[in-house]
Amino acid sequence: MPDLQLSDGRYIIGAHIGFRIVLTSTQHTVELGAPVIAAPELIPPIPQEWRIKRADQSLPGQYFITPLYNPKGSLVYANDVLWTNDVAPASWVIKPTPSGMHIVSDKGLALRAEPIGAQVRLAPEDNSPNEAWSLHFLGPIIGDEEND
C-alpha cells in the first residue's frame, strides 16, 4: 500500500455523496459519544475540522483522526457506526483508490457515507462512491505541542 505522507494538520474530510458534504461531529453526546454524520459544510466549519496526525513513522498510511475543537477526543466506532468520544485514539488507514481516499478501520471496514445527515457507517470495502473521501488540507496545527 502506498504511503500518502500526509502532513500533520487541520483538514476538512469531504464525502463524495454530494456537493460540499463533509464529515461532521455533532455537538450532542448520546449513547457511545457524539455521532459523526455526513452533512453540508458550515461557515465557519468548526465542528467539521479534523486533526490528522501520523500514528507512527513505522506504520505507513496510519493516522489518528481527532476533532480539531476537541483534541482529547477520538474518532471511534461501535455497532458499525462512527462516533467521537474522549477515549484513547485508534489509528485509521488512509489510502488512495481510483474514486478518492478510503478511510479504513483496524478491522478492515471502510467509512461509508449514507444519505446526507445520517450517521456514517463502517462496512467491508466495495469501492462504492459512498466510501470515497477527499482530504482538504487547511494548514498546520499552531501551538499544539502538548498533543504532538
N, C-alpha and C positions, 0 to 999 in steps of 0.2 A: 504494500500500500504506500503510495507517495505521501511524504510528509509535506503539508502545506506551509510550514514555517510561519504560522500566523503571528503577528505582533501582539504582545500583551496589550490590552487596552479596552476602550469603550466601543461597543458595537450595537447596531440595531440588526436583528435577525429577521429577515423578510421571508414570508411564506409565498409560495408560488401558486396560491389558490385564488388570488385576486389582486387588484391594483392597490399598492401601499398597505397590504395586510402584513402585520408583524407579530412576532412572539411577544406576549404581554402577560406580566404577572399582575393578577388582580390584587386589590388592596384589602380584601376581607378574607380572613382566615376561616376556613371550615374544615371539618374532618381532619385531614392529614397535612394541612398547610394552606397556602394561598393557591387557588387553581391558576394554571397557566393556560391562556387561551390564544387563539389567533384572532386579532382584532384590527380594525382600521387604525392607522398611525395617528397619534395625538400630537398636538402642537402646544407646548413642548412635549416630547415623548418620554418624560421622566420614568414612568413605570415600564417603559418599553426599551430602556437602555440596559445592556448587559455587559458585564466584565468578563472577558475571555482571557484566560491565563494558561500557559502551558503547564500541564500536570507534572511533568518530569522530562528533563532533556533526553533521558534514555528511552522514553516511551513515545515513539513517533506518532503524530496525529492525535494525541490525547490531551484534552484540555479540561480545565474547570470552567464552568459557566455559572456565574452568580448574578443576581440582580444588582445593578450599579448602586441603587439607593440603599441597599442592604447587603454590604459585603460579607456579613456573617451568615447570610442565607445561602442556600444552595439549590440548584435545580435537581429535583429528585423525582422518582416515580414510584407509584404503588397502584396496584389493581389496574395496570396498563394505562394509567393516565398521569399527566405531568403536574407537578406541584413545585412551589418554592417553600422551603422550610429552614429553620435555623438548626441544621444538622451538619455533620462533617461533609465536606463536598465529595461527590463522586466524580470520577473522570468520564468524559464523553469523547468518543472518536468522531472527529470531523473529517470527512473525506470527500473528494470531488467525484462527481458522477456526470454523465453527459447532460443530465437535466438540471444540475445545480449541486449544492452541498448536501450531503446526508449527515445527520447528527445521530449517532448510534450509541446505545447504552452498553454497559458491560455484559449484558446478556444477548447482544446482537440485535436488539429491537430498535427500529428507526422511529424518530419523531414523525408523526403524521398529523398534519393539519386537517381537521374535519371541517364541517361548514363554519363559515365566519361566525365568531362569537362562542363556538363550542370549545370545550376543554381539549387540549392537544393530547392525542393518544400515542401509544407505542405499539408497534406491530412488526412482524417479520418484514424485512426489506423485500419490496417487489418492484421498485423503480417507478412507482406511480408518481404523478405530478404532486400529489399531496405530501410526498416525502422530500421534496426539493426545497431547499432554503438558500437564501442569499445572505452574505455577511457584509454589512455596510460599516466599514471602519470609520469611527468618529474622531479618534485620537487617543493618545496615551492617557493613562491614569496619572494625574498630577497629585503629589503629596499623599500617596497611599503606601508609604514604605512599611507600615505595620502589617499590611496584608500580603506583602511580597515574600 
